[in-house]
Amino acid sequence: MGLHLIIKEKKSEIGIWKMEEIWGKLQNMLSETDSSHLTTEKRKKEFLSTRILLNKLNPNSEITYNKFGAPQLSDGKQISISHSKTSVAIIISDNNVGIDIEEIDEKALRISSKFINKNHLVNLTKEKATLIWCVKECIFKLFQKGNIDFRKDITIEDFQIEKKGKINCKLRREKIIVNYQKIDNQYLAYVCN
């Protein structure tokens, strides 16, 4: 299927790629890109899909990594990357960005006590747990330096799930507004400062 969706915001551009191709077809689309350093077919598909998507949104730039292991672009623009079981999502901007895409799954509900304050665990559904995880992961990627406790350092104001919306959050004392939307059976969360 390939390119699934492009979202253009005032300060950023987001692309989502559905990973439905076999690894060999992706390799043919990017014949000059070497993915032999990766050991699983899934990681190779993620790696190649990310670079194909980057070429569609921001041609002639390459992904490098900063000292914290966060991706950045060779042309000075900022990038954040996320993978789910079936998709790759990237956001590109001149500003700092964070993105996450997650399949709605029972796993987020099962492990919710590890990333959600115990006061917010009441009446939690797998959808809300997945969205909260997605939002917190997005903020973590925006920060880029690690050393964040998802339960203590990232707080989220109470919200009602919609198909698309904004969630008010704090990373320690810094206010952050995270955009989100439901796409098929996944949540996409993103922020651009």
Residue frames as qw, qx, qy, qz and C-alpha x, y, z in Angstrom:
[[0.000, 0.886, 0.464, 0.000, 0.00, 0.00, 0.00],
 [0.493, 0.258, -0.037, 0.830, 2.80, 2.44, 0.87],
 [0.004, 0.113, -0.186, 0.976, 1.96, 6.05, 1.54],
 [0.147, -0.527, -0.833, 0.083, -1.22, 6.10, 3.62],
 [0.137, -0.919, -0.370, 0.001, -1.60, 9.69, 4.80],
 [0.424, 0.201, -0.129, 0.874, 0.09, 13.09, 4.79],
 [0.252, -0.858, -0.427, 0.131, -0.92, 15.70, 7.36],
 [0.393, 0.404, -0.046, 0.825, 0.26, 19.26, 6.83],
 [0.364, -0.780, -0.400, 0.317, 0.23, 21.53, 9.86],
 [0.095, 0.994, -0.046, 0.023, 1.40, 25.15, 10.12],
 [0.183, -0.819, 0.543, 0.014, 4.83, 24.20, 11.45],
 [0.395, -0.317, 0.860, 0.065, 5.20, 20.53, 10.48],
 [0.699, 0.262, -0.435, -0.504, 4.47, 17.78, 8.00],
 [0.586, -0.230, 0.738, -0.243, 3.54, 14.22, 8.98],
 [0.596, 0.292, -0.604, -0.440, 3.63, 11.11, 6.83],
 [0.703, -0.186, 0.622, -0.290, 2.30, 7.64, 7.54],
 [0.429, 0.385, -0.739, -0.349, 3.39, 4.59, 5.56],
 [0.906, -0.123, 0.230, -0.335, 1.51, 1.28, 5.77],
 [0.082, -0.530, 0.831, 0.150, 4.11, -1.51, 5.79],
 [0.861, 0.190, 0.331, -0.336, 2.33, -4.02, 3.58],
 [0.636, 0.636, -0.426, -0.100, 5.11, -4.63, 1.07],
 [0.952, -0.169, -0.049, 0.251, 7.55, -7.47, 1.38],
 [0.477, -0.710, 0.222, 0.468, 11.09, -6.54, 2.36],
 [0.575, 0.037, 0.541, 0.612, 12.48, -7.25, -1.13],
 [0.240, 0.770, 0.458, 0.374, 10.08, -4.79, -2.80],
 [0.272, -0.952, -0.038, 0.132, 11.06, -2.07, -0.33],
 [0.608, -0.433, 0.392, 0.537, 14.75, -2.84, -0.97],
 [0.492, 0.381, 0.539, 0.567, 14.15, -2.40, -4.71],
 [0.028, 0.934, 0.312, 0.172, 12.54, 1.01, -4.07],
 [0.224, -0.930, 0.292, -0.003, 15.71, 2.12, -2.24],
 [0.944, 0.228, -0.145, 0.189, 18.39, 0.08, -3.96],
 [0.420, 0.592, -0.388, 0.568, 21.23, 2.28, -2.67],
 [0.466, -0.619, 0.334, -0.537, 20.21, 1.95, 0.99],
 [0.485, 0.196, -0.837, 0.162, 21.90, -0.79, 2.97],
 [0.677, -0.477, 0.124, -0.547, 19.82, -2.53, 5.63],
 [0.792, 0.136, -0.588, 0.086, 22.11, -5.55, 6.06],
 [0.134, 0.326, -0.647, 0.676, 23.15, -4.39, 9.55],
 [0.616, -0.184, 0.271, -0.716, 19.61, -5.19, 10.78],
 [0.118, -0.189, 0.974, -0.040, 18.84, -8.75, 11.80],
 [0.375, 0.389, 0.805, -0.246, 15.05, -9.15, 11.46],
 [0.191, 0.425, 0.633, 0.619, 12.84, -8.63, 8.44],
 [0.169, -0.860, -0.480, 0.043, 10.53, -6.43, 10.55],
 [0.362, -0.719, 0.054, 0.591, 13.39, -4.04, 11.45],
 [0.350, -0.040, 0.555, 0.753, 14.53, -3.97, 7.82],
 [0.069, 0.649, 0.652, 0.386, 10.99, -3.09, 6.68],
 [0.262, -0.880, -0.289, 0.271, 10.77, -0.32, 9.30],
 [0.431, -0.490, 0.273, 0.707, 14.18, 1.05, 8.31],
 [0.259, 0.147, 0.631, 0.716, 13.42, 1.06, 4.58],
 [0.029, -0.752, -0.628, -0.197, 9.82, 2.33, 4.96],
 [0.303, -0.805, -0.166, 0.482, 11.07, 5.23, 7.07],
 [0.318, -0.384, 0.393, 0.773, 13.58, 6.28, 4.43],
 [0.162, 0.400, 0.715, 0.550, 11.09, 5.91, 1.56],
 [0.142, -0.847, -0.510, 0.046, 8.64, 8.07, 3.48],
 [0.349, -0.677, 0.053, 0.646, 11.37, 10.63, 4.23],
 [0.304, -0.037, 0.566, 0.765, 12.18, 10.82, 0.49],
 [0.038, 0.640, 0.674, 0.367, 8.53, 11.61, -0.24],
 [0.260, -0.895, -0.337, 0.130, 8.29, 14.36, 2.39],
 [0.191, -0.919, 0.261, 0.226, 11.81, 15.82, 2.41],
 [0.900, 0.376, -0.001, 0.223, 13.91, 14.64, -0.54],
 [0.528, 0.614, -0.301, 0.503, 17.69, 14.94, -0.47],
 [0.328, -0.680, 0.461, -0.467, 18.02, 14.69, 3.29],
 [0.656, 0.081, -0.741, 0.116, 19.43, 11.82, 5.33],
 [0.708, -0.666, -0.094, -0.215, 18.76, 10.60, 8.84],
 [0.419, 0.383, -0.638, 0.519, 21.60, 10.87, 11.33],
 [0.660, -0.589, -0.466, 0.013, 21.49, 10.45, 15.11],
 [0.089, -0.835, 0.284, -0.462, 22.44, 12.81, 17.92],
 [0.168, 0.409, -0.797, 0.411, 24.46, 11.85, 21.02],
 [0.521, -0.083, 0.595, -0.607, 21.27, 10.63, 22.74],
 [0.263, 0.095, 0.937, 0.208, 20.37, 8.34, 19.82],
 [0.400, 0.665, 0.447, -0.446, 17.50, 10.55, 18.62],
 [0.579, 0.400, 0.497, 0.508, 17.13, 10.97, 14.84],
 [0.037, 0.767, 0.003, -0.640, 17.90, 14.25, 13.11],
 [0.719, 0.628, 0.275, 0.110, 18.14, 15.31, 9.49],
 [0.663, -0.035, 0.187, 0.724, 21.23, 16.24, 7.54],
 [0.190, 0.590, 0.293, 0.728, 19.59, 19.46, 6.31],
 [0.064, 0.156, -0.417, 0.893, 19.08, 20.79, 9.85],
 [0.608, -0.325, -0.221, -0.690, 15.37, 20.06, 10.08],
 [0.365, -0.256, 0.765, -0.465, 14.00, 18.13, 13.03],
 [0.647, 0.009, -0.633, -0.426, 12.46, 14.66, 12.69],
 [0.489, -0.231, 0.720, -0.435, 10.75, 12.17, 14.94],
 [0.498, 0.159, -0.764, -0.378, 10.01, 8.58, 13.91],
 [0.580, -0.153, 0.632, -0.491, 7.63, 5.93, 15.20],
 [0.370, 0.108, -0.847, -0.365, 6.72, 2.39, 14.21],
 [0.735, -0.116, 0.389, -0.543, 3.69, 0.28, 15.03],
 [0.671, -0.009, 0.738, 0.070, 3.05, -3.31, 13.96],
 [0.585, 0.538, 0.571, 0.207, 1.77, -2.13, 10.58],
 [0.269, 0.923, 0.165, 0.221, 2.84, 1.48, 10.06],
 [0.554, -0.100, -0.105, 0.820, 5.67, 3.98, 10.13],
 [0.003, 0.951, 0.300, 0.082, 5.03, 7.61, 11.03],
 [0.544, -0.050, -0.073, 0.835, 7.41, 10.56, 10.76],
 [0.007, -0.959, -0.269, 0.089, 7.07, 14.24, 11.53],
 [0.596, 0.153, 0.082, 0.784, 9.39, 16.88, 10.06],
 [0.084, -0.964, -0.248, -0.050, 9.72, 20.53, 11.09],
 [0.340, 0.644, -0.312, 0.610, 12.14, 23.37, 11.72],
 [0.451, -0.598, 0.345, -0.566, 11.06, 23.08, 15.40],
 [0.105, -0.225, 0.937, -0.247, 11.52, 20.29, 17.93],
 [0.722, -0.020, -0.314, -0.617, 9.03, 17.48, 17.32],
 [0.266, -0.166, 0.920, -0.236, 7.81, 14.21, 18.78],
 [0.697, 0.096, -0.337, -0.626, 5.56, 11.52, 17.28],
 [0.253, -0.140, 0.944, -0.162, 4.22, 8.13, 18.24],
 [0.688, 0.054, -0.366, -0.624, 1.86, 5.67, 16.58],
 [0.211, -0.179, 0.908, -0.316, 0.43, 2.71, 18.49],
 [0.442, -0.220, -0.773, -0.399, -1.97, -0.12, 17.74],
 [0.593, -0.407, 0.219, -0.660, -4.90, -0.15, 20.17],
 [0.642, 0.134, -0.751, 0.077, -4.06, -3.19, 22.28],
 [0.761, -0.588, -0.251, -0.110, -4.72, -4.87, 25.61],
 [0.733, 0.046, -0.309, 0.605, -0.98, -4.67, 26.41],
 [0.074, 0.474, -0.146, 0.865, -1.19, -0.95, 27.25],
 [0.647, -0.547, -0.092, -0.523, -4.00, -1.70, 29.71],
 [0.915, -0.213, -0.304, 0.161, -2.07, -4.62, 31.28],
 [0.651, -0.011, -0.226, 0.724, 1.05, -2.52, 31.96],
 [0.021, -0.819, -0.222, -0.528, -0.75, 0.79, 32.62],
 [0.610, -0.779, -0.099, 0.103, 0.36, 0.95, 36.27],
 [0.728, -0.146, 0.126, 0.658, 3.94, 1.39, 35.01],
 [0.296, 0.198, 0.245, 0.902, 3.17, 4.65, 33.16],
 [0.291, -0.621, -0.336, -0.646, -0.09, 6.00, 34.59],
 [0.125, -0.304, 0.566, -0.756, -0.49, 7.46, 38.09],
 [0.081, -0.216, -0.961, 0.150, -2.62, 5.12, 40.23],
 [0.243, 0.434, 0.423, -0.758, -5.31, 7.82, 40.67],
 [0.460, 0.449, -0.282, -0.712, -6.05, 7.62, 36.93],
 [0.052, 0.149, -0.968, -0.196, -6.29, 3.83, 36.62],
 [0.391, 0.328, 0.710, -0.485, -10.00, 3.71, 37.54],
 [0.621, 0.622, 0.386, -0.279, -12.31, 2.82, 34.61],
 [0.006, -0.623, 0.572, 0.533, -9.36, 2.74, 32.22],
 [0.878, 0.389, 0.214, -0.178, -10.04, 1.11, 28.84],
 [0.756, -0.035, 0.393, 0.522, -7.54, -0.36, 26.39],
 [0.387, 0.755, 0.273, 0.454, -8.25, 2.59, 24.05],
 [0.206, -0.962, 0.063, -0.170, -7.53, 5.22, 26.70],
 [0.734, -0.527, 0.325, 0.280, -4.48, 3.34, 28.02],
 [0.716, 0.273, 0.367, 0.526, -3.08, 3.07, 24.48],
 [0.214, 0.868, 0.163, 0.417, -3.67, 6.77, 23.81],
 [0.450, -0.879, 0.160, 0.005, -2.04, 7.80, 27.11],
 [0.786, -0.249, 0.373, 0.425, 1.00, 5.62, 26.31],
 [0.569, 0.551, 0.341, 0.506, 1.15, 7.13, 22.82],
 [0.038, -0.961, -0.052, -0.270, 1.00, 10.71, 24.19],
 [0.597, -0.743, 0.267, 0.140, 3.70, 10.04, 26.80],
 [0.784, 0.015, 0.397, 0.477, 5.97, 8.37, 24.26],
 [0.384, 0.777, 0.246, 0.434, 5.52, 11.38, 21.97],
 [0.255, -0.951, 0.113, -0.133, 6.58, 13.75, 24.77],
 [0.779, -0.431, 0.343, 0.298, 9.56, 11.52, 25.60],
 [0.695, 0.328, 0.360, 0.529, 10.70, 11.76, 21.97],
 [0.121, 0.933, 0.112, 0.320, 10.27, 15.55, 22.01],
 [0.509, -0.832, 0.217, 0.044, 12.57, 15.79, 25.04],
 [0.748, 0.569, -0.327, 0.097, 15.24, 13.53, 23.38],
 [0.105, 0.665, -0.636, 0.378, 17.50, 13.18, 26.41],
 [0.642, -0.141, -0.748, 0.096, 16.04, 10.25, 28.32],
 [0.230, -0.042, -0.635, 0.736, 15.93, 10.21, 32.11],
 [0.460, -0.190, -0.051, -0.866, 12.13, 10.64, 32.22],
 [0.145, 0.146, 0.929, -0.308, 9.80, 8.70, 34.50],
 [0.180, -0.312, -0.647, -0.672, 6.60, 8.30, 32.47],
 [0.399, -0.613, -0.681, 0.018, 4.43, 8.02, 35.58],
 [0.398, -0.649, -0.302, 0.574, 5.93, 10.87, 37.64],
 [0.272, -0.332, 0.210, 0.878, 7.40, 13.32, 35.13],
 [0.142, -0.123, -0.559, -0.807, 4.70, 13.37, 32.42],
 [0.227, 0.378, 0.713, -0.545, 1.23, 14.34, 33.60],
 [0.057, -0.269, -0.667, -0.693, -1.88, 14.48, 31.46],
 [0.391, 0.043, 0.294, -0.871, -5.03, 16.46, 32.21],
 [0.472, 0.281, 0.814, -0.186, -8.19, 14.37, 32.17],
 [0.270, 0.310, -0.442, -0.798, -9.75, 14.13, 28.70],
 [0.772, 0.298, 0.455, -0.330, -12.51, 12.46, 26.75],
 [0.420, -0.113, 0.730, 0.527, -11.44, 10.38, 23.77],
 [0.541, 0.669, 0.077, -0.504, -12.52, 11.79, 20.42],
 [0.864, 0.416, 0.193, 0.207, -11.61, 10.73, 16.89],
 [0.531, 0.438, -0.069, 0.722, -9.22, 13.71, 16.81],
 [0.365, -0.905, -0.195, -0.100, -8.21, 16.22, 19.47],
 [0.283, 0.630, -0.450, 0.566, -5.64, 17.86, 21.72],
 [0.764, -0.503, -0.378, 0.139, -4.48, 16.82, 25.18],
 [0.074, -0.877, 0.295, -0.371, -2.95, 19.20, 27.72],
 [0.908, -0.133, -0.276, 0.285, 0.13, 17.72, 29.35],
 [0.183, -0.917, 0.343, -0.086, 3.13, 18.69, 31.44],
 [0.830, 0.187, -0.365, 0.377, 6.67, 17.43, 31.34],
 [0.431, -0.202, -0.454, 0.753, 7.67, 18.23, 34.87],
 [0.032, 0.626, 0.367, -0.687, 6.56, 21.92, 34.88],
 [0.039, 0.263, -0.473, -0.840, 6.61, 22.62, 31.13],
 [0.629, 0.426, 0.423, -0.494, 3.18, 22.75, 29.48],
 [0.048, -0.199, 0.798, 0.566, 2.86, 20.78, 26.26],
 [0.704, 0.328, 0.227, -0.588, -0.16, 20.33, 24.01],
 [0.252, -0.156, 0.901, 0.318, -0.21, 17.02, 22.15],
 [0.627, 0.272, -0.214, -0.698, -2.38, 16.51, 19.06],
 [0.340, -0.084, 0.937, 0.006, -3.84, 13.09, 18.42],
 [0.676, 0.230, -0.173, -0.679, -6.10, 11.24, 16.05],
 [0.714, -0.025, 0.693, -0.099, -7.40, 7.74, 15.59],
 [0.442, 0.509, -0.546, -0.497, -6.40, 6.15, 12.30],
 [0.706, 0.035, -0.680, -0.196, -7.94, 2.74, 11.72],
 [0.818, -0.496, -0.291, 0.015, -7.06, 0.72, 14.85],
 [0.643, 0.018, -0.226, 0.732, -4.17, 3.00, 15.85],
 [0.165, -0.952, -0.176, 0.188, -3.58, 6.25, 17.66],
 [0.573, 0.420, -0.019, 0.704, -1.22, 8.85, 16.27],
 [0.350, -0.886, -0.178, 0.248, 0.07, 11.48, 18.72],
 [0.618, 0.341, 0.052, 0.706, 2.36, 14.33, 17.77],
 [0.258, -0.894, -0.156, 0.332, 3.74, 17.61, 19.05],
 [0.573, 0.451, 0.087, 0.679, 5.66, 20.42, 17.39],
 [0.367, -0.711, -0.259, 0.541, 7.10, 23.20, 19.60]]
